[in-house]
Amino acid sequence: MKFKKILITGSDGFIGSHLVEYCIKMGINVRAFVFYNSFNSYGWLDHIDAKTKNKIDFFSGDIRNFDVVYQAAKGCDAILHLAALVGIPYSYVSPENYIDTNIVGTLNVLKVSRMQNIKKIILTSTSEVYGTAKYIPIDEIHPLNAQSPYASTKIGADSLGLSFHKSFNMPVSILRPFNTYGPRQSARAVIPTIISQLLNNNSYVKLGNINPTRDLNYVQDVVRAFYLCLVRKESIGKIINVGSNYEISIKELAYLIAKILNKKIVLHKDKIRQRPKNSEVERLYASNKLAKNILNWKPEYGGKKGLEKGLIETIDWFKKNNHYLYKSNNYNI
């Protein structure tokens, strides 16, 4: 499939900014929907190279506003919808904000897409919708189990997307990335938390629960999956996991990062950083067979060696951009 121009919501964020860069590199015209703010900031897109930035058609607005989304989509023939509230801890505090952004925002995208005959809509899901694995590897028919308000809003958004596809024959695809990491990631996530503490010469690293396992995916693998999903008709009507098919515990991850940095490490289990007991997702381990079959995608950073490669690149970015070293916060993934 070919497109005149695509709209990427959440372009100012971690994955979104990398996706904008990748799509421009692949020769696609991009309109970047960024969250309107009083600082006139385009988020992470303020920090990309000038040559790429000059090719972007910026649009500032709020995904919760239908009229704004309608204007943003004009002249576009595909929408890659990444705008969302993603911090799990804050969803315990303010679930209504997650409903407004993640569900109402997605509804706005779907309604606008129907009205403007958009040729392709990709909704961004999350592995959190599965909850703790009932079997492994987790495939796309694994039962859904919302263990946080955040996860429940993403299940709702996914359901809306599928219902619009079935009800109105709309060209909706759902990509479901497992935990993504890399340059520009928020301090709320565990990898920047560990790196930041170690680069600040702390050998005593504070973490939440250290026994859960995660399927970690380097951001460049994830954005490549978005691109392949965009250009392939076969992805329409499908939910597709994006995962490395490799799992590692938070404890093992911390020791691996310390090894790469040649640092000694002592782990401290910080209660403030722990999720409520029944909300903790204990195991995430993806099946990526469907992504391989439909998208012809496989992780370039797969397995332990791939993870080490991705972590080295992530650590190098933090070292070179030490003014972005995050303040230690109270949250884990």
Rosetta silent file (secondary structure, phi, psi, omega in degrees, C-alpha in Angstrom):
SEQUENCE: MKFKKILITGSDGFIGSHLVEYCIKMGINVRAFVFYNSFNSYGWLDHIDAKTKNKIDFFSGDIRNFDVVYQAAKGCDAILHLAALVGIPYSYVSPENYIDTNIVGTLNVLKVSRMQNIKKIILTSTSEVYGTAKYIPIDEIHPLNAQSPYASTKIGADSLGLSFHKSFNMPVSILRPFNTYGPRQSARAVIPTIISQLLNNNSYVKLGNINPTRDLNYVQDVVRAFYLCLVRKESIGKIINVGSNYEISIKELAYLIAKILNKKIVLHKDKIRQRPKNSEVERLYASNKLAKNILNWKPEYGGKKGLEKGLIETIDWFKKNNHYLYKSNNYNI
SCORE:     score description
SCORE:     0.000 S_00000001
   1 L     0.000  141.260  177.806    0.000    0.000    0.000 S_00000001
   2 L  -118.664  150.168 -174.679    1.145    3.541   -0.813 S_00000001
   3 L  -136.239  143.078  176.794    0.106    6.749    0.905 S_00000001
   4 L   -72.303  -47.540  179.814    0.226   10.461    0.068 S_00000001
   5 L  -155.279  141.326  177.733    0.555   11.518    3.687 S_00000001
   6 E  -115.837  149.220  174.234    0.169    9.784    7.034 S_00000001
   7 E  -103.693  126.616  176.062   -0.863   11.206   10.396 S_00000001
   8 E  -114.275  112.254  176.171    1.062    9.933   13.422 S_00000001
   9 E   -84.297  154.121 -176.123   -0.542   10.780   16.757 S_00000001
  10 L    70.330   25.463 -176.219    1.683   10.800   19.828 S_00000001
  11 L   -65.448  -22.519 -177.048    4.555   11.908   17.596 S_00000001
  12 L   -83.175   -4.617 -176.035    6.196   13.849   20.387 S_00000001
  13 L   -91.115 -171.584 -176.292    6.642   10.767   22.562 S_00000001
  14 H   -59.479  -67.624 -177.780    9.211    8.007   22.871 S_00000001
  15 H   -69.855  -40.271 -176.964    8.064    5.521   20.229 S_00000001
  16 H   -58.312  -42.029 -178.785    6.225    8.146   18.179 S_00000001
  17 H   -66.092  -39.361  176.504    9.296   10.307   17.613 S_00000001
  18 H   -66.306  -36.731 -179.689   11.320    7.318   16.418 S_00000001
  19 H   -67.114  -41.086  176.483    8.443    6.284   14.150 S_00000001
  20 H   -57.551  -48.490  179.797    8.273    9.753   12.563 S_00000001
  21 H   -59.380  -43.202 -176.577   12.011    9.581   11.804 S_00000001
  22 H   -66.600  -43.719 -178.138   11.720    6.063   10.371 S_00000001
  23 H   -65.745  -38.613  176.760    8.761    6.856    8.108 S_00000001
  24 H   -65.090  -40.363  176.674   10.471    9.963    6.735 S_00000001
  25 H   -59.520  -33.287  179.663   13.579    7.875    6.110 S_00000001
  26 L   -85.817    7.424  173.421   11.366    5.476    4.115 S_00000001
  27 L    85.892   18.710 -179.173   10.143    8.346    1.953 S_00000001
  28 L   -97.615  137.331  173.801    6.690    8.866    3.512 S_00000001
  29 L   -76.053  128.921 -172.946    5.194   12.329    4.032 S_00000001
  30 E  -122.089  130.932  164.558    4.359   12.677    7.726 S_00000001
  31 E  -102.726  121.674 -175.483    2.053   14.972    9.646 S_00000001
  32 E   -98.454  111.455  176.311    3.095   14.806   13.278 S_00000001
  33 E   -83.884  114.171 -179.153    0.241   15.279   15.748 S_00000001
  34 E  -117.394  154.515 -177.614    1.827   16.626   18.938 S_00000001
  35 E   -72.493  123.940  179.384    0.189   17.559   22.220 S_00000001
  36 L   -63.495  135.470  178.787   -0.542   21.271   22.397 S_00000001
  37 L  -150.736  161.263 -175.880    1.257   22.997   25.266 S_00000001
  38 L   -73.880   -9.536 -179.199    2.133   26.500   26.409 S_00000001
  39 L   -90.706   -0.679 -176.838    5.863   25.878   25.892 S_00000001
  40 L    54.622   40.151 -176.871    5.459   25.517   22.101 S_00000001
  41 L   -99.581  141.075  172.744    7.287   22.205   22.455 S_00000001
  42 L  -102.372   23.100  178.049    7.205   19.306   20.010 S_00000001
  43 H    61.862 -136.334 -177.761    8.536   16.930   22.649 S_00000001
  44 H   -65.787  -19.732  178.357   11.282   14.605   21.445 S_00000001
  45 H   -69.820  -14.540  173.400   10.879   15.896   17.902 S_00000001
  46 H   -67.785  -17.680 -170.126   12.563   19.109   19.077 S_00000001
  47 H  -111.020    7.796  177.340   15.767   17.090   19.408 S_00000001
  48 L   -86.261  169.648 -175.890   15.985   15.287   16.058 S_00000001
  49 L   -67.021  148.160 -172.429   18.291   16.460   13.286 S_00000001
  50 H   -61.152  -36.156 -177.791   17.224   19.649   11.478 S_00000001
  51 H   -62.878  -42.500  177.675   17.114   18.051    8.017 S_00000001
  52 H   -70.452  -43.553 -177.758   14.532   15.497    9.154 S_00000001
  53 H   -59.437  -36.487 -179.025   12.608   18.011   11.247 S_00000001
  54 L   -67.599  -15.620  179.474   12.197   20.327    8.241 S_00000001
  55 L   -90.231   -6.066 -174.744   10.347   17.549    6.396 S_00000001
  56 L   -89.697  136.364  171.237    7.692   17.189    9.111 S_00000001
  57 E   -95.140  103.127 -175.682    4.244   18.768    8.883 S_00000001
  58 E   -83.473  142.956  175.137    3.548   19.601   12.536 S_00000001
  59 E  -140.400  117.809 -179.846    0.041   19.799   13.983 S_00000001
  60 E   -96.622  136.080  179.639   -0.514   20.716   17.636 S_00000001
  61 E  -177.508 -165.689 -178.052   -3.696   19.650   19.392 S_00000001
  62 L  -129.666  122.499 -175.633   -5.388   17.348   21.869 S_00000001
  63 L   -61.414  -19.969 -179.080   -6.469   13.847   20.885 S_00000001
  64 L   -78.020   -9.487 -177.352   -9.497   14.173   23.194 S_00000001
  65 L  -101.513  113.155 -175.858  -10.965   16.925   20.988 S_00000001
  66 H   -59.624  -46.006 -176.814  -12.926   15.532   18.036 S_00000001
  67 H   -62.249  -37.403  178.332  -12.817   18.719   15.958 S_00000001
  68 H   -66.423  -43.968  178.776   -9.054   18.980   16.362 S_00000001
  69 H   -62.708  -38.983  178.941   -8.546   15.360   15.289 S_00000001
  70 H   -60.314  -45.032  179.656  -10.808   15.978   12.284 S_00000001
  71 H   -66.660  -38.992 -178.259   -8.668   18.929   11.180 S_00000001
  72 H   -63.277  -34.015 -174.886   -5.446   17.017   11.789 S_00000001
  73 H   -82.177  -12.310 -177.910   -6.540   14.146    9.543 S_00000001
  74 L   -59.799  129.666  179.137   -7.446   16.317    6.538 S_00000001
  75 L    84.718   -1.777  178.017   -5.300   15.435    3.547 S_00000001
  76 L  -102.591  149.787  177.291   -3.990   12.246    5.157 S_00000001
  77 L  -118.688    6.966  172.527   -4.846    8.759    3.951 S_00000001
  78 E  -150.932  148.391  176.714   -3.494    6.751    6.893 S_00000001
  79 E  -129.294  125.093  172.004   -3.401    7.246   10.665 S_00000001
  80 E  -106.409  109.823 -169.202   -0.930    5.595   13.028 S_00000001
  81 E   -99.072  104.191  179.443   -2.432    6.189   16.448 S_00000001
  82 L  -114.436  -10.384 -176.811    0.103    6.199   19.276 S_00000001
  83 L   -63.203  126.759 -178.819   -1.240    9.028   21.457 S_00000001
  84 L  -169.848  158.345  164.016   -2.058    7.650   24.909 S_00000001
  85 L   -88.468  126.767 -171.197   -1.473    7.948   28.616 S_00000001
  86 L  -120.737  -11.160 -178.276    0.862    5.042   29.345 S_00000001
  87 L   -73.335  112.862 -176.870    2.151    5.386   32.917 S_00000001
  88 H   -61.916  -45.709 -178.077    0.598    2.537   34.875 S_00000001
  89 H   -57.290  -40.214 -178.464    1.097    4.041   38.373 S_00000001
  90 H   -69.884  -21.258  178.123   -0.765    7.251   37.508 S_00000001
  91 H   -68.413  -22.672  174.390   -3.706    5.194   36.218 S_00000001
  92 H   -71.062  -30.879 -174.677   -4.348    4.133   39.826 S_00000001
  93 H   -84.570  -41.404 -172.263   -4.609    7.808   40.791 S_00000001
  94 L  -137.522   65.887 -177.172   -6.593    9.243   37.879 S_00000001
  95 H   -60.959  -28.684 -179.180   -8.317    6.528   35.831 S_00000001
  96 H   -63.100  -32.930  176.953  -10.765    9.045   34.349 S_00000001
  97 H   -66.354  -33.745  178.920   -7.885   10.755   32.510 S_00000001
  98 H   -71.641  -36.220  175.615   -6.952    7.418   30.963 S_00000001
  99 H   -63.753  -45.972 -178.287  -10.526    6.854   29.823 S_00000001
 100 H   -62.491  -44.569 -175.950  -10.636   10.309   28.220 S_00000001
 101 H   -80.935  -50.582 -171.086   -7.315    9.950   26.425 S_00000001
 102 H   -79.914  -34.615 -179.203   -7.062    6.254   25.626 S_00000001
 103 H   -96.021  -55.189 -179.998  -10.699    5.426   24.893 S_00000001
 104 H   -63.322  -39.968  177.842  -12.306    8.722   23.846 S_00000001
 105 H   -59.653  -43.245  178.172   -9.144    9.673   21.932 S_00000001
 106 H   -66.518  -40.199  176.629   -9.247    6.381   20.031 S_00000001
 107 H   -59.321  -41.953  177.536  -12.960    6.817   19.348 S_00000001
 108 H   -59.082  -44.880  179.428  -12.208   10.238   17.847 S_00000001
 109 H   -61.041  -43.485 -177.990   -9.583    8.707   15.546 S_00000001
 110 H   -67.886  -43.531  179.590  -11.981    5.984   14.423 S_00000001
 111 H   -63.935  -44.159  178.301  -14.907    8.335   13.797 S_00000001
 112 H   -63.488  -41.324  179.437  -12.727   10.761   11.853 S_00000001
 113 H   -61.220  -39.589  178.220  -11.222    7.898    9.858 S_00000001
 114 H   -66.950  -43.428 -178.099  -14.672    6.716    8.861 S_00000001
 115 H   -67.088  -32.668 -175.283  -15.810   10.205    7.861 S_00000001
 116 L  -103.717    9.503  176.992  -12.690   10.895    5.800 S_00000001
 117 L    53.366   47.553  177.703  -12.345    7.421    4.227 S_00000001
 118 L   -64.195  136.480 -173.306   -8.872    6.837    5.663 S_00000001
 119 L   -79.317  -23.028 -178.270   -7.199    3.915    3.856 S_00000001
 120 E  -155.430  131.235  176.311   -5.369    2.460    6.871 S_00000001
 121 E  -125.651  124.937  174.810   -5.675    2.887   10.647 S_00000001
 122 E  -114.169  120.385  175.927   -3.162    1.339   13.041 S_00000001
 123 E   -98.670  141.328 -179.054   -4.043    1.372   16.730 S_00000001
 124 E   -97.309  116.595  177.817   -1.312    0.865   19.311 S_00000001
 125 L   -98.996 -159.061 -178.754   -2.123   -1.714   21.972 S_00000001
 126 L  -157.021  150.226  176.573    0.056   -3.095   24.769 S_00000001
 127 H   -66.766  -17.515  178.842    1.067   -6.447   26.209 S_00000001
 128 H   -60.032  -21.670 -179.149   -0.428   -5.266   29.516 S_00000001
 129 H   -65.407  -21.448 -178.633   -3.869   -6.264   28.181 S_00000001
 130 H   -80.712  -24.039 -171.450   -2.921   -9.932   28.677 S_00000001
 131 L    66.234 -166.640  178.533   -2.052   -9.620   32.346 S_00000001
 132 L   -60.043  131.829 -175.496    0.113  -12.361   33.831 S_00000001
 133 L   -56.435  129.357  172.576    0.634  -15.090   31.250 S_00000001
 134 L   -88.111  -22.677  171.405   -1.727  -18.039   31.571 S_00000001
 135 L  -154.961  159.744  179.326    0.429  -19.893   29.048 S_00000001
 136 L  -130.434  154.858  -11.165    3.580  -19.066   27.115 S_00000001
 137 L   -68.205  155.990 -177.941    4.464  -17.839   24.673 S_00000001
 138 E   -77.394  118.690  174.539    1.525  -15.407   24.656 S_00000001
 139 L  -101.229 -178.070 -172.826   -0.234  -15.383   21.311 S_00000001
 140 L   -73.787  -11.350  177.737   -2.971  -13.068   20.082 S_00000001
 141 L  -101.027    6.143  174.489   -5.796  -15.326   21.275 S_00000001
 142 L   -58.008  140.378  178.214   -4.511  -15.388   24.854 S_00000001
 143 L   -56.454  147.200  176.234   -7.271  -14.280   27.276 S_00000001
 144 L   -91.009  140.738 -177.631   -7.325  -10.584   28.167 S_00000001
 145 L  -150.440   97.877 -178.618   -6.983   -9.674   31.828 S_00000001
 146 L   -74.569  115.201  178.345   -6.783   -6.029   32.876 S_00000001
 147 L  -106.094    7.940  174.770   -4.728   -5.808   36.058 S_00000001
 148 L  -150.858  156.301  174.557   -4.562   -1.998   36.048 S_00000001
 149 H   -56.695  -37.278  176.444   -6.889    0.822   35.011 S_00000001
 150 H   -55.798  -50.336 -178.468   -4.399    1.567   32.221 S_00000001
 151 H   -61.031  -37.460 -178.915   -4.738   -1.957   30.822 S_00000001
 152 H   -65.128  -36.381  179.250   -8.527   -1.774   30.967 S_00000001
 153 H   -70.759  -31.722  177.987   -8.561    1.400   28.845 S_00000001
 154 H   -72.741  -35.170  173.572   -6.315   -0.226   26.262 S_00000001
 155 H   -62.306  -42.555  178.237   -8.611   -3.258   26.075 S_00000001
 156 H   -61.338  -43.662  179.728  -11.485   -0.823   25.551 S_00000001
 157 H   -64.294  -42.311  177.736   -9.622    1.015   22.784 S_00000001
 158 H   -61.196  -43.305 -179.279   -8.729   -2.264   21.051 S_00000001
 159 H   -63.087  -40.209  175.515  -12.349   -3.406   21.229 S_00000001
 160 H   -59.054  -46.121  179.966  -13.524   -0.158   19.679 S_00000001
 161 H   -59.451  -46.092  179.395  -11.091   -0.617   16.816 S_00000001
 162 H   -65.586  -37.157 -179.491  -12.224   -4.169   16.120 S_00000001
 163 H   -66.744  -37.172  177.545  -15.887   -3.162   16.356 S_00000001
 164 H   -68.740  -35.891  176.694  -15.402   -0.403   13.752 S_00000001
 165 H   -63.836  -45.644 -177.069  -13.646   -2.886   11.482 S_00000001
 166 H   -75.413  -36.810 -176.201  -16.472   -5.404   11.793 S_00000001
 167 H   -78.554  -37.432 -171.878  -19.341   -2.908   11.776 S_00000001
 168 H  -122.667    9.764  179.747  -18.167   -0.559    9.028 S_00000001
 169 L    56.189   38.873 -178.583  -15.540   -2.631    7.194 S_00000001
 170 L   -83.859  145.399 -174.947  -12.890   -0.117    8.203 S_00000001
 171 L   -79.834   68.261 -176.681   -9.203   -0.901    7.491 S_00000001
 172 E   -98.315  134.271  170.128   -8.127   -1.171   11.141 S_00000001
 173 E  -123.585  150.182  177.500   -5.032   -3.024   12.351 S_00000001
 174 E  -123.606  118.813  173.936   -3.917   -3.377   15.958 S_00000001
 175 E   -97.922  135.216 -176.191   -0.247   -3.665   16.846 S_00000001
 176 E  -121.730   82.474  179.405    0.464   -4.970   20.315 S_00000001
 177 E   -70.055  137.968  167.157    4.084   -4.209   21.284 S_00000001
 178 L   -80.282 -179.767 -167.871    5.538   -5.909   24.319 S_00000001
 179 L   -51.945  123.097 -178.205    7.769   -3.725   26.519 S_00000001
 180 E  -102.001  143.414  178.257    9.716   -1.299   24.354 S_00000001
 181 E  -140.815  166.343  177.073   13.008    0.332   25.372 S_00000001
 182 L   146.826 -174.917  177.400   15.662    2.564   23.846 S_00000001
 183 L   -54.628  142.816  176.600   16.833    6.182   23.622 S_00000001
 184 L    81.508    2.481 -177.201   14.339    8.820   24.816 S_00000001
 185 L   -69.737  149.192 -177.260   12.361    6.456   27.028 S_00000001
 186 L   -67.431  153.673  177.904   10.595    7.907   30.047 S_00000001
 187 L   -65.625  -15.400 -179.561   11.957    7.655   33.564 S_00000001
 188 L   -67.506  -21.300 -174.557    8.843    5.705   34.546 S_00000001
 189 L   -87.532  155.645 -169.350   10.289    2.631   32.797 S_00000001
 190 H   -70.557  -36.904 -176.825   12.661    0.237   34.465 S_00000001
 191 H   -65.280  -50.082  174.884   15.595    0.371   32.047 S_00000001
 192 H   -60.834  -32.831  178.008   16.123    4.178   32.262 S_00000001
 193 H   -61.556  -46.763 -179.952   15.612    3.897   36.023 S_00000001
 194 H   -67.023  -47.178 -178.921   18.437    1.377   36.354 S_00000001
 195 H   -59.995  -46.140 -177.581   20.737    3.189   33.913 S_00000001
 196 H   -60.853  -44.069 -179.318   20.167    6.564   35.562 S_00000001
 197 H   -64.873  -40.335 -179.076   20.918    5.286   39.039 S_00000001
 198 H   -71.680  -38.582  178.515   24.096    3.532   37.893 S_00000001
 199 H   -70.901  -20.093  174.298   25.333    6.487   35.830 S_00000001
 200 L   -87.797   17.896  176.813   24.793    8.679   38.872 S_00000001
 201 L    63.515   30.697  173.614   27.346    6.458   40.630 S_00000001
 202 L   -98.673  118.264  174.886   24.754    4.692   42.719 S_00000001
 203 L   -89.409  -16.094 -178.835   25.574    1.043   43.271 S_00000001
 204 E   -94.878   96.530 -170.953   22.542    0.763   45.547 S_00000001
 205 E   -98.864  124.453  179.261   19.728    0.539   42.996 S_00000001
 206 E   -89.767  128.338  178.727   16.118    0.978   44.083 S_00000001
 207 E  -139.500  167.244  173.151   13.527   -1.049   42.194 S_00000001
 208 L   -84.939 -130.876  178.478   10.007   -2.340   42.644 S_00000001
 209 L   -69.063  131.318 -174.446    9.234   -6.010   42.124 S_00000001
 210 L  -107.274   -5.778 -177.954   12.296   -7.720   40.676 S_00000001
 211 L   -89.171  -25.512  178.845   10.944  -11.207   39.958 S_00000001
 212 L   -58.471  149.311  176.901    8.491  -10.468   37.090 S_00000001
 213 E  -106.008  151.506  178.945    9.730  -11.250   33.601 S_00000001
 214 E  -134.395  150.815  172.953    9.382   -9.052   30.535 S_00000001
 215 L  -100.981  103.313 -170.059    9.772   -9.493   26.782 S_00000001
 216 L   -97.638  136.710 -173.626   11.873   -6.428   25.930 S_00000001
 217 E  -130.728  127.134 -179.930   11.990   -4.911   22.450 S_00000001
 218 E   -69.036  141.921 -170.258   14.360   -2.305   21.082 S_00000001
 219 H   -59.346  -32.657  179.908   12.511    0.703   19.720 S_00000001
 220 H   -68.253  -32.206  173.111   13.908    0.363   16.192 S_00000001
 221 H   -65.070  -40.251 -176.843   12.447   -3.140   15.928 S_00000001
 222 H   -67.901  -45.299 -177.648    9.082   -1.788   17.049 S_00000001
 223 H   -68.621  -29.941  175.627    8.937    1.123   14.598 S_00000001
 224 H   -65.416  -35.887  175.964    9.903   -1.206   11.769 S_00000001
 225 H   -64.600  -39.540  176.534    6.882   -3.349   12.685 S_00000001
 226 H   -60.295  -45.465 -179.084    4.656   -0.263   12.465 S_00000001
 227 H   -61.950  -45.693 -179.843    5.976    0.512    9.000 S_00000001
 228 H   -64.822  -36.482  176.604    5.464   -3.049    7.763 S_00000001
 229 H   -64.886  -37.658  179.618    1.960   -3.076    9.236 S_00000001
 230 H   -62.919  -45.346 -169.940    1.220    0.175    7.396 S_00000001
 231 H   -88.857   -5.916 -177.583    2.254   -1.002    3.945 S_00000001
 232 L  -108.260  120.406  178.658    0.766   -4.517    4.063 S_00000001
 233 H   -62.723  -29.269 -175.962   -2.935   -5.031    3.329 S_00000001
 234 H   -61.831  -17.594 -178.375   -2.779   -8.437    5.012 S_00000001
 235 H   -80.709  -11.906 -176.482   -2.605   -6.741    8.424 S_00000001
 236 L   -64.448  132.779  179.670   -6.124   -5.277    8.140 S_00000001
 237 L    80.153    5.853 -175.337   -8.512   -6.675   10.746 S_00000001
 238 L  -110.523  149.065  164.542   -5.676   -8.340   12.648 S_00000001
 239 E  -101.726  129.539 -173.937   -4.204   -7.999   16.127 S_00000001
 240 E  -131.963  119.526  174.114   -0.457   -8.593   15.904 S_00000001
 241 E   -68.477  142.048  169.858    1.998   -9.032   18.764 S_00000001
 242 E  -120.409  101.974 -175.991    5.373   -7.337   18.440 S_00000001
 243 L  -148.508  159.039 -175.174    7.724   -9.211   20.737 S_00000001
 244 L   -84.178  -13.580 -175.692   11.212  -10.667   20.805 S_00000001
 245 L    64.101   36.704  178.168   10.088  -14.137   21.964 S_00000001
 246 L  -147.684  137.539 -178.942   12.634  -13.866   24.809 S_00000001
 247 L  -123.161  151.358  177.750   12.033  -13.118   28.494 S_00000001
 248 E  -147.268  142.116  178.390   14.214  -11.819   31.285 S_00000001
 249 E   -76.739  158.583  177.400   13.445  -11.016   34.913 S_00000001
 250 H   -61.053  -37.701  178.166   13.862   -7.480   36.239 S_00000001
 251 H   -61.710  -49.300  179.310   16.539   -8.809   38.579 S_00000001
 252 H   -63.084  -37.401  178.673   18.518  -10.383   35.735 S_00000001
 253 H   -61.195  -45.309 -179.921   18.050   -7.233   33.676 S_00000001
 254 H   -60.859  -43.362  179.401   19.526   -5.052   36.421 S_00000001
 255 H   -67.927  -33.514  178.233   22.583   -7.268   36.718 S_00000001
 256 H   -67.017  -43.745  177.979   23.007   -7.310   32.928 S_00000001
 257 H   -63.442  -42.106  178.276   22.968   -3.504   32.735 S_00000001
 258 H   -61.767  -38.932  178.812   25.446   -3.316   35.635 S_00000001
 259 H   -63.921  -43.816  179.170   27.712   -5.781   33.815 S_00000001
 260 H   -61.614  -38.283 -179.406   27.645   -3.687   30.629 S_00000001
 261 L   -84.632   -3.017 -177.460   28.524   -0.593   32.667 S_00000001
 262 L    55.718   46.917 -178.465   31.141   -2.519   34.646 S_00000001
 263 L  -118.185  147.529  169.125   29.458   -1.456   37.864 S_00000001
 264 L   -81.045  149.861 -175.033   28.851   -3.226   41.123 S_00000001
 265 L  -142.544  137.780  172.031   25.202   -3.350   42.054 S_00000001
 266 E  -125.291  123.113 -176.929   23.132   -3.982   45.149 S_00000001
 267 E   -89.167  134.617  176.421   19.377   -4.227   44.597 S_00000001
 268 E  -120.214  122.243  179.650   16.993   -2.652   47.062 S_00000001
 269 E   -81.943  109.445 -175.175   13.325   -3.571   46.869 S_00000001
 270 L   -98.121  115.435 -176.527   11.494   -0.289   47.341 S_00000001
 271 H   -59.744  -33.357 -178.955    7.871   -0.707   48.446 S_00000001
 272 H   -61.618  -30.235 -177.205    6.913    2.673   47.020 S_00000001
 273 H   -87.047   -5.358 -176.156    7.825    1.412   43.549 S_00000001
 274 L   -85.382  143.690  173.236    5.807   -1.791   43.764 S_00000001
 275 L   -74.147  159.011  170.035    2.428   -2.244   42.161 S_00000001
 276 L   -54.536  145.215 -171.129   -0.488   -3.447   44.283 S_00000001
 277 H   -49.124  -51.442 -175.594   -0.165   -7.210   44.719 S_00000001
 278 H   -80.051   -3.199  179.359   -3.021   -8.267   42.432 S_00000001
 279 H   -96.525  -14.294 -177.916   -2.084   -5.626   39.854 S_00000001
 280 L   -71.134  127.382  173.373    1.443   -6.909   39.210 S_00000001
 281 L   -87.928  112.248 -169.964    1.876   -8.636   35.851 S_00000001
 282 L   -81.084  -29.251 -174.754    4.248  -11.448   36.726 S_00000001
 283 E  -149.317  128.041  173.571    5.158  -12.789   33.306 S_00000001
 284 L  -132.541  122.884 -175.296    5.136  -11.473   29.728 S_00000001
 285 L  -152.652  109.997 -165.967    6.662  -13.575   26.975 S_00000001
 286 E   -87.724  144.423  159.351    5.480  -13.052   23.392 S_00000001
 287 L   -90.894  127.572  178.768    4.760  -15.305   20.496 S_00000001
 288 L  -113.372   22.991 -178.330    5.741  -13.356   17.380 S_00000001
 289 H   -61.474  -41.255 -177.776    4.679  -15.967   14.815 S_00000001
 290 H   -66.182  -39.694  177.432    1.867  -13.814   13.444 S_00000001
 291 H   -62.223  -38.620  178.173    4.191  -10.834   12.968 S_00000001
 292 H   -67.593  -41.542 -176.058    6.585  -13.077   11.063 S_00000001
 293 H   -73.958  -42.604 -174.491    3.815  -14.572    8.920 S_00000001
 294 H   -89.059  -41.579 -174.949    1.825  -11.426    8.137 S_00000001
 295 H   -99.615   -9.746 -171.923    4.439   -8.674    8.285 S_00000001
 296 L    56.515   40.495 -177.846    7.557  -10.662    7.444 S_00000001
 297 L  -108.127  140.698  167.311    8.966   -9.097   10.604 S_00000001
 298 L  -147.458  151.080 -175.541   11.451  -10.509   13.047 S_00000001
 299 L   -69.495  132.868  173.456   13.462   -8.724   15.724 S_00000001
 300 L   -83.335  -13.663  178.840   16.945   -7.612   14.778 S_00000001
 301 L  -115.877   40.317 -175.834   17.616   -7.228   18.503 S_00000001
 302 L   -84.464  160.980  177.348   16.220  -10.628   19.514 S_00000001
 303 H    69.006 -177.495 -177.704   17.464  -13.023   22.175 S_00000001
 304 H   -65.413  -39.968  179.882   20.013  -12.263   24.874 S_00000001
 305 H   -64.613  -41.010  178.140   22.634  -11.045   22.397 S_00000001
 306 H   -65.276  -39.672  177.530   20.119   -8.710   20.772 S_00000001
 307 H   -62.501  -44.946  178.574   19.038   -7.403   24.151 S_00000001
 308 H   -59.932  -42.729  178.741   22.653   -6.705   25.119 S_00000001
 309 H   -60.429  -45.588  179.665   23.178   -4.870   21.811 S_00000001
 310 H   -65.298  -39.295  178.728   20.077   -2.744   22.388 S_00000001
 311 H   -65.784  -39.657  177.820   21.052   -1.993   25.970 S_00000001
 312 H   -60.847  -44.109  179.360   24.538   -0.896   24.883 S_00000001
 313 H   -65.379  -38.583  179.150   23.028    1.501   22.342 S_00000001
 314 H   -66.707  -45.715  178.553   20.581    2.805   24.949 S_00000001
 315 H   -61.658  -42.323  179.142   23.309    3.300   27.555 S_00000001
 316 H   -60.549  -38.656  178.798   25.512    5.065   24.996 S_00000001
 317 H   -63.913  -43.297  179.234   22.668    7.470   24.241 S_00000001
 318 H   -64.296  -38.802  178.610   22.253    8.285   27.929 S_00000001
 319 H   -63.761  -42.000 -178.148   25.978    8.836   28.297 S_00000001
 320 H   -75.652  -21.777 -177.958   26.061   11.221   25.320 S_00000001
 321 L  -120.907   53.087 -172.591   22.911   12.981   26.473 S_00000001
 322 H   -67.466  -12.041  174.195   23.595   13.129   30.181 S_00000001
 323 H   -74.138  -10.036  174.498   21.511   16.308   30.480 S_00000001
 324 H   -99.572    5.554  176.089   18.561   13.988   29.897 S_00000001
 325 L   -57.273  126.844 -171.152   19.520   11.725   32.781 S_00000001
 326 L   -82.163  147.436  171.202   16.261   11.330   34.557 S_00000001
 327 L   -66.264  137.846  177.649   15.549   12.145   38.127 S_00000001
 328 L   -62.987  128.900  177.890   14.950    8.961   40.021 S_00000001
 329 L  -118.541 -170.492 -171.255   11.214    8.521   40.497 S_00000001
 330 L   -98.187   11.976 -168.944    9.048    6.043   42.314 S_00000001
 331 L  -118.966  148.542  177.532    7.854    3.973   39.393 S_00000001
 332 L  -122.635  171.769  174.553    8.750    0.743   37.698 S_00000001
 333 L   -82.769    0.000    0.000    7.162   -0.919   34.666 S_00000001
